[in-house]
């Protein structure tokens, strides 16, 4: 059975370049801009590749700001893992695994977002190949490498969540609207992912030259290629990619983890890639008043709602208090030695209204007794996404223009340590050396080994919580359900200030089902359930 890909067909006619209203009313003009210019011009390909960054960044913008909803927070803030406590309000069905169904809007947005990126990347790739990639113009070379990266990464992100995918590696045109939608095999999917990332590595440079900070580099592509190798259990390849990044030296570790997150942007020598936001034209904002992303307020405690308190930049400005680190994560730190316990979180709040007689006094955590106030207004919070910088002049603003982390070198080191651990065992000198990169930096005593898997898992958590690492790591190791049922959310017995248990995901996780997301029902309907049926656990 064949289906016509209406959504992709519409996407073909939309430019990654801006055109005038007159051009919009002229179909021939618009087609010339989007197809001929991309195919025949290195500069056009470069502009189209830049457009891929804006498309990918849509995952961080809320639906009320023209973005894809809550996808950055869901992907990055350890939803449905052993490290996050969830109050309410942001992708509740995914966080609690209650009423999580194939018609979930966030699941639909995730699928459509990544397939849209794939479709636009296909256009850039085809345009570059038409111009010639054997000895390409530098602009063509970089655009081709970036498009290959975005397509390979999009398929990788889709596979981790859904596993059942269709492959589309050609631009959609009027002549190929009819498609056969049959699920591709895992090997076919990973062949595309590996090939795309290998091509990106070949084409991209180690540094983003000419002031193009924020563009993908060879190191970014090698980092994701190492992630793929870890799923393949190809530990030799993972080690090779990681050590290439270390040896090149373009990226290096900061003195402390907190230094990475201390500022409005992520122009750190440790950051491999971050979504860039600003209030400038093209900086990710839209609407009146100008809106950015909501990752900051979702993860910031609603401290301003306490009596005798007001909005304050140093506490992150406006807070909704929805997504928090849990007591299990806090238990993993040596609270006296490990500087991350202090630098990466706010544990205590103070009355901050200058007009109050209580100004400067600590707010007692038991202020609300057995009511729900603590979870909303006083719970310890992560500082990885909070914003005391771009909203300093307006701390009650409900969106943020602070950059958002995607990948950084600390994960590369821990991934390499894990690869040596799996290949050579816990006494591997290299595994111990790379483990100590983050462990010792945090102020802990040198670890002599041997390492255990639990030690690695704990260090991943201490260093990389709320950075999109935990869910795929636990799934890759086959222990996602086990760890969620042990520690997901928080119980009142674990945090005595809670008014009730906040551990629905712990109770609701079903092995063999919740390691994947359901295929969006609207996509199954479009493609045809007879050729592209729903994943078995979700039927």
N, C-alpha and C positions, 0 to 999 in steps of 0.2 A: 504494500500500500504506500502511495506517495502522498506527501502533504506539501502545501505551498508555504514557504517560510515568510509570512507576511511581515513579521516584526523586523527580520533581517532586511527584507526588501525596502522597508521604510528607512532603515538605518543607512542604506547605501546612499540615499539622496541627501543625507544631512552632512554638511561639511564640518571638518574640524577647524576650518578657518571661518572668520566672520565675513559676512557680505552685507551689502546694503539692502534696503527694502526693495529697491528697484530690481536688484538681482534675484531676490526671493520670488518676485513675480515673473521672472523670466526663466523657465525650465531649462532652456538651452544654455543660458549663461551659467546657471547653477551647476549643471552637469559638467560644463567645461572647467569650472573652478575645481570641482571635487575630484574628477577622474583624470582629465588630461593633465592638469597641473601636477597632481600627485605622480602620475606615471612618467612625465617627461622632464621633471625639474628636481634636481637635488635640493634646492631651497624649499620647494613644495613638500618634498618628503620630510625634510627637517621640521617644517612647521607642523606637518601631520603627526610626526613622532612626538613633538611637544604636546599636541592635543591628547595623546595617550596618557600623559601625566595627569591632565585635568580630569579625564574619564576615570582613571584609577582612584584619584582623590575623592571622587563622589561617594565612595564607601564611607568616608568620614563625616559627610554632611547629612544633616537630618532631612527627612522628607519635606519638612516645612521650609527648607532652604534649597529645594531642588535636588537634593541628594538621594541616597539609597536607604534612608532610615537610620537604624541603629547598628549598622553592620560593623563599623569599626569597633564599637564598644563590645559587641558580642564576640567578635573575633579576637580582640586583643586583651580583654579584661577577664579572662579565665572563666567564662561562663561554663557551667556544667563540668567543673573540675573540682579538685580538692582544696582550692586556694581562695575561693570567692564566697562572700556572704551577700545575699541579695535581699533587698527590702521590698521594692515594688517598682512598677511603672515603666521599665525599659525592657522590652522583649521578654515579658513575663513568662510566656509559654516555654521559651527556650531555657530560661534560667531555672524554672521550677519543674520543667518536663511535665506540666499539666496542660491538658488541652492542646498539646503540640501535635499539629495535624498537617497534612499535605497542602492545605490552603493557607498556611501561615504566611503573612505578608513579608516578613523578613527573609524567609526562605526563598520566596518568589523573587525578591529584590536581589538577593545574593546570586542566584542562578542567572537572572537577566543581566545584571551588572557585568558579570565575568564573561558571559557569552557576547555581550556587546563589545567589550574590550577585544575579545578574540576576533570579532568581525572587522573592527577597525584596524587591528594589527594585520589581518590578512591583506587588507588593501595596501598598507605600507610595504609589506613584504613583497607582494606582487609588483608594486611599482618599482621597488629597488631591483628586483630580479630583471624587470624589463629594461632598466637602465644599464644593468650589468654589475655583478658583484665580484667578478674575478679580479679586477683592478679598479675598484670604485672610487668616485669622488669622495673626499673625507666626509662631506655631509651625508651622502648616500650610505656610506659605510656605517656611520653612527646611527642613522635612522633605521637601517636594516637590523643592526644589533639590538637597538632598543625595542623594536617591534617584535623581534624574536624573543627577547626577554619577557615582554608583557604577555605574549601569547603563551609561552611555556609556563610562566608563573600562574596565569589565569587557569589553565588546565590543571595545574598542580593544586591550586586552592579548591577548585571544583571537585577534583577527585578525592581530596581528603574529607570533604563534607558529604559527598553523594556517592562516589564510586561508580555509579551507573551514569555514563555520559555518552553523548554522540560526538564524533569528531567532525570538525568543519575547518578545513585548512585552505579554502579557496574564497576569494571575494565573492559576495553575493551580487549577481547581476540579473537583469531581466531574462537572460538566456538560461539561467540555472536555478530559477525559483523553486522548481520541483525537486524535492530531496527525499531520499530514503532515510528514515530515522530508525536506525537499529543501534542498540547499545554496542559500543566498542569494547574489546577485551582490555583487561588491565595492561597487558603487554603492549598493545597498540597505542594506548593512551600514554604510557610511559616512554615509548619510543619517540613520540612527538615531543614530550616534555624534555627528554634528554637531548634530542637533536636541536631543539630550539635554544636551550640554554648553552649547549656547546657552541652553537653558531654565535650566540651573543658574546660568549667569552672570547671567541676568536676576533670578533669585530670591534669590541669596545676597548677603550684605553683605561689605564689605571686611575687617571685623574680626569675630572671634568674640567676641561680647559676653558679659558676665555670667560671666566666669571659665571659659568653655567653651573654653579653650585646647586645640588639637588637632583642632578641628572644621574642616571644609572651608570655605574662604572664596571670595569672588569671584576673588581672585588665583589660588588653586589651580586653579579651573575654567578661568580664562583661560590659565594655563600649559599645561594639558593640551590646551586648544583650539588653542593655538599649535603644539603638537606634531603634532596632527592636520593642521593647515594645512601644515606642512612636508612631511608625506606626500603631501598634495594638490598640492604645489608652488604653493600659493597664498601666495606670499611677502608680498603686501600684507596679507592677513589675519593671518599670523604676526606681522608687524611691529606691526600695530595692537594685537593682544592683548598682546604683550610691552611695548610702550611705554605702554599703559594701566596696567600694573602699576608701571612705573618712575614714571610721573607721579603716581599716587595717593600713593605714599610710605609706605604702611603697612609695606612690607618694604624693607630696605636692606642693603647689603653690610657685613659685618664688616671690621675692619681687616686681618685675615689669615684665610686659609682655615682654619688650625689653630684659630682661635678658635671656629669653628662646632662643632668636634668635641671641644672641651676641656670635658667635663662629662658628667654622667650622663643629662641630658635634652637635647632640642634646642629649648629655648625661646630660640632665636636669632632676631634680627630678619631673618636671611637665610633661614630655613627656612620653606618654604611648606606643608609637611606632613610629619609624622613619625608612625610608629606609637609609641604611648605604652605603656610597660611600668612596672609597679611591683609591689611585694609586697603591696599593698593588695587587698582584695576587688574583683574585676573588673579587676585590673591585668594580666591576661594569663597569670597563673600558675595552675597546677593540680597536683594530685598530692601525695604525701607521700614525701619532702620536696618542698616547693614548687619547681616548675620553671618557668623562663621560656623564653627562646629560646636557640638554639645558634650563632647567627651569630658571636658573639664567639669562642667556643673553636675554631670551624672555621677562622677566619682568624688565630688566634693561634698562633705558633710553639710547639712542644712543648719549650720551653727547660728546663722543670723536670725533664726526663728526662736532662739532662746530669749527669755526675758532679759533685759539689760545688755543685749547684744545688737550689733549692727553689721552691715557689710564691711569687710575689711580685706584689702588685697593680700596681705600676708597669710591669711587663712584660705586663699583661693578665690576670693570674691563670692559671687552668687553660687549657692549650692543646692542641689536637689536631694542629695543623700540617698542614692539608690544602690550603688555597687561598691562593696568594700572588701579589703583583705580580711580573712577570717582568723580566728584564734589559732587554728592549726599552723597557718603561715607564720604568725608571730612566735609560736613555740619553737620554730626551727632556728631562731637566732640566739646566739649568746648575747643577751641584752647589755651586758657590761662591756664586751669587747667589740662586737660587730658594729661598725659605724653605719651600716645600712639600716639598722633598726631605728636609728635616730634621724638619719639623713633622708630616708625615702618615705617617711610617714609623719603625720601629725597624730599624736596619741592623746593629747590633752588640750582643752580649750579654756579660754579665759574670758571673763566679762570684759567687753571692749567698748561699751558705750561710754564716752567721756562724761556724760551727764549723770551716770549711775554712781551711787555710793559704793558699789561693788567693783568698780573699774579696776582691772588688773588682777583680781582674785581668780583663782582656779575654779572652774565650774565643776561641782562634784558629779561624778559619773552616776551616782544613784539618785540624782535630782528628781527623776521621774518615777522612782519606786517601781511598781509593777506595771506602769503604763508604757505606751509605745514610744515615748519621747526620746529615749536613749538611742534607739536604732536609727532614728531619723536625724537627730540634732546633736548627738555627742559621740557617735561611734568613731573610733580611730579610722583615718583615711589614708589612702595612697597619695603621694605627691608627684607621681610620674606624669599625670595628665593635668594636674591642677594648674591654675593660671593666676599668678600674682603680678604678671608683667604687662600683657597687652590690654588688660582691663584695669590697670593701676589708677587711671584717671576716671574710671567708671566701674567701680567694683560691683555694682548691682546689675551689670549687663548680663544677659542670660545666654550669651554665646561667647566663644573664645576665638582668638586668632593666633594662638600659640601653635607652633609646629607640633606634629604628631610623629612619634617614633615608629619605624617599621622594622629595621634590622640594625643590630650593632655588633661590634667585634667581640663583646663578652660572650655572646652566644656562639660565635665561631670557635672560641677557645674551649668552651664547655662541650660543644659538639665534637671537637677533635679529641678531647680527653675521653669522651664516651666511645668514640670510634676505636681508639687504642685499647680501652678497657675491654670492649667486645672482642677485639682481634687478639690481644696479647695477654689479657688478664689484669687483675687489679694491682699487681706489682709492677706493671709497665712503667718505666721511668718517665716516658713521655706523657702517659695518662696522668701521672701524679704532677708533673711539671705544669701541664696545662690547667689542671684542676686548681693548682695554687695561684694561677693568674688572678682569679677572682676572689678566691678564699683568703689569701694573704693580703690582697689589696684592701679588703674590708677590715683589716686589723686583727685577724685571727692568726694563731701560731702556725708555722709551717707544718704542712701535713706530709708525713713520710710514707703513708700508705701501710698496707695495701688498701686500695679503694674498693668499695662495694657499690652495687647499683643504687642502694638506698642513699649512700653518700652523694652520688652524682645527682639523683633526683632531688635531694634536699638543696643542693647548691644551685641547681637550675631554678628552684622555687625562690630561694633567697635573692638571687641576682636578677632573674628575668620574669618575675611575676608581673602580670598586667602588660605583657609585651607580646602576647599571641603565641607563646611557646608551649604552654602547659598542655592544652587540649591535644594537639597533634603528637606531642611527645608521649603522653600516656596512651593514646590510641596506637601509635607505632609500636610501643612495647607490649601491647595487649593487656594493659592493666587499668584502662580507663574506668570501667565499671567498678572494679575492686577499690580503687582509690576514692572514687566519688562516694561509694557507700560507707567508706571509713571516715571521710573528713569533709565531704561536700557541705557547704553552708555552715551554720553554727547551731548548736543546741543550747538551751538555757543552762544546762548542766556544765557546759564548756565556757560560757560567758554569762556570769551571774547577773549582769545588768540588763540582759534581754527580758522582754515581757513575755516571750513565747519562743518556741523553736522556729528557726529560720533555715530549715534544712530539707525543703521539699524535694530537691534533686536527689538527695541521699536516699529518700524513701521511694522515689519514683523511677530511678534508673533501672532499665531492663537490659540485661546482657543480650547481645545479638541484635539489638534494635537501636539503642541510643548512641552507638558508636558512629552512626550515620544520620543524615537528615533525610526526610522524605523528598522524593522528586516533586517539585511544585505541581499541584493538580492541574493548574491551567496549562502547563507545558505538556503534561501527559495528554490532556484533551486535544491540544493543538497538533501534537506529533502523531497521536493515535495509539490508544492503549494496546491495540493488537500487535503493533510493532515495537512500541517503547512502553512497556508496562511499568507500573509502580514497583519500586524495590520491594522485595519479598517481605521484609519485616514490617513494612508500612501498608501492606494491602489490607 
